[in-house]
Amino acid sequence: MVALRVAKTIRLRDIFWAAAGFLFAVLLSSQAFAVCQLVAGDPFAPRVIKAALAPNEVQIRYIGHSTFEIETPKGVRIATDYNDSVKPRVPPTVATMNGAHSTHYTLNPEPEIEHVLMGWNLAGGPIDHDVIIDDVRIRNIQTNIRGWDGETRRLGNSIFVFEIADLCIAHLGHLHHRLTEEDLLRLGQIDIVFAAVDNSSTLRLESLMQVLEDIGPSLVIPMHFHFFGSLEAFTSRASIAGYQIELATDPLLISRRDRLPTAKTVYVMQPTGG
């Protein structure tokens, strides 16, 4: 009887430790898949910890010039003003483009990009986008643009609007004129604006400040400040207009509605270059 009880105890102990080992292995493997991913397809590339976005969060990274990478909670990655020279290292899910010049578009996007949205019609005339891709709605409002000869090119630019996680984000593109009442009506309430602040090839500062006043976003993120002194001139003028100026200390911005600034703010991000 004693031998039988000992044998049963040993069997139960073996079953317990086998089950515990299996559970530990499952938890360990699940944790690894949840927090780590490769930067690229190279098996020897460094691993990075990727923080998962909550359903009410959007991640923004400034690549450079007019290109931002926007990531949604479901992992849709959008690159704005996608082009051949300033772009993320990994092709995005969606590429939006504008027709100003070659640093705002490409005619040879990578085949891995699932959705290519041109902001102007190569054949002339209007082009309208209003698409839902997983957890983002993307739409555009076309505006006119100046050619290198100074002549107006009708509908050569698009303001792209991204509706993600209860936030409305607008990329003004290569905007060359103030917005009409119809433009503003179609835009609707915008929370975050990406605005070109070069004060030269796009809008002059006074016109830009009027556009921002008309749109009324909580957060303005400058872009297209490649001309010497343009960013400083813009932040100085914005400060006079009552904006708080905040310099980013992180290359990534994770934004959500309940964390939008209560006072109108200019948030200066430095380009990461890819």
C-alpha positions, 0 to 999 in steps of 0.5 A: 500500500505504501509503495502504491501511494508513493507511485501515485505521488510520483506520477502526480508530481511528474504530471504537475511539472510537465504541465507547468513546463508546457505553460511556461513555454507557451507564456514565454513564446507569447510574450516574445511575439507580443513585444518584439519584431524585426526592423526588416527582413534581414535575420541579423537585423537588430530587434526593437521593442515595439509598443502596441498602440491602444485603440484610441492612439495614433503614432506619428514619426517625422521622416523629413521634408513633407513625409510623415509616417502615421501608424494606426492601432491596427498597424496600418502605416501611412507615408505622406508625400511619398517620394523616391528620396525621403521615405521610411525604410520599410514600404508603408501600407498606404502612400499619399502623394502631391504633384508639386515636384519630385520630393512630394511624389514618385511615379515608381512606388514599390509594389509592396505598397497596397494603396497609392493615393495620388493627390492630383490627376495625371490626366488633368481634372479632379481626383477624389479619394474617400477610402476606409482601410482597416481602422483609418478613413482617408479622404482628400480636398484638392487645391490649386498650385503654382507651376515653376513658371508661376502659372496656376495649375488647377487641382495640383495639390491635395489636403489629405485627411486621416480619420483615426482613433477619434482623431482627425489629422490633416496634411496640407501638402504643398498648399499655395493659397488660402482656403475657401469656405467650401474647403473648410466645410469639407475639412471639418473639425481637425485636431492635428495639422501638418503644415509647410512653413518654408515661407517661400515656395508654399504659403507666406507666413501671414497667409499660413497663419490665417489658414491655421486660424481658419482650421483651428487645430489643437496641434500644428506640426511644422514640415518643409522647413528646408530653407535656412531660418524658416522654422525659426521665423514660423515659431516666432510668428506663431508665438506672437499669434498665441501658440505655445511652442513645444520642442519634441524630445522623442522621434515618435509622437503617440497622440490621443484625443484625451491628451491633446493640448488645451491651448493651441500648440506648435509641436516641432519634430526633427526629421528621423531620415527614414 
